[in-house]
Amino acid sequence: MVDSWERARQVLDAAGIPPQQLAHLRPLTGGTYNTVEELLLTDGRRLVLKVPPPATVPGLSHEKRLLVSEVEFYRGAAKADVPAPRVVADGERLLMTACPGESWNGELTDTERVALRTELGRQVARLHRVTGPAFGYPSGALGSLAPDWRTAFTGMLDAVLDDARHYRAVLPRPADAVADTLRAAYDALDEVTVPCLVHFDLWPGNILVDRASGQARIGGLIDGERMFWGDPLADFVSLALLGDIKRDDAFLAGYREAGGRAAFDTPALLRLALYRSYLYLIMLTETVPRAADAAQHRWVQDTVAPELVAALTEIEDLTS
């Protein structure tokens, strides 16, 4: 078996970087699927190496070839001039530049938080101007890209519901009942006609805050492996994880200032409820293949399950 140092040297060599430049290696925590390591080179450069798990490791249906989607996100972010890792080499493993800063946490003043959320809004609006060839996951995990958003997204929902059934995940309602409720909102998906770059995992852990200049700034948007081509509105779910993006005045101000469209009419609210349902179904189902411990399982059932019910109830209310 190749150890981490030898693997990192091989990846550097394949990328045209002398392997003897590897000075230090340390694992990075926080991820739940891929192995992530920081590489420090003798010339001071910091790189990040991401390695997928063996094919035998259980996962959800969309969790195949995730690095393909991640590369797509970083290339899109570069095109949009948004701070994010830049790809050094890709293939079976992903080597990228490291972004400055630490994961967003609660150690911010109110003034800093407002400024950062406004800046984040501008950056996400720029991301959403990047468009793709069709809809869905570029990894091909769920098949080819689709010509319309309804086909792509309903396929994504079907896949995670099939995963829930396969893994016998504990859902607050039976999977078939969830599917019936979701189906009532599908017409709202037809309003989406342009496949835009969607990160779909922009919770605080994937937003780096850099204080090197003395002022808190966003250092980078990372972990783009859940990226897909779809409705920009879908990004609002993780951006307000377990909350309500409509209450985030600072983010919405920055988003609209940079040209992002954020109107919350009935079709938009239905789509938001669909996207919330999708994310919360993922969070509930992945506890099984991830072999979550009792504390994590309890948190998901106590915190995430009620949010799924709330999203389904909103669909029922809006379509009754």
Buried (B, 14 or more C-beta within 10 A) or exposed (E): EEEBBEBBBEBBEEBEBEBEBBEEBEEBEEBEBBBBBBBBBEEEBEBBBBBBEEEEEBBBBBBBBBBBBBBBBBBBBBEBEBBBBBBBBBEEBBBBBBBBBEBBEEEBEEEBBBBBBBBBBBBBBBBBBBEBEBBBBBBEBBEEBBEBBBBBBBBBBBBBBBBBBBBEBBBBBEBEEBBEBBEBBBEBBEBBEBBBBBBBBBBBBBBBBBBEEEEBBBBBBBBBBBBBBBBBBBBBBBBBBBEEBEEBEBBBBBBBEBEBEBEEEEBBBBBBBBBBBBBBBBBBBBBBBBEBEEEEBEBBBEEBBEBBBBBBEBBEEBBE
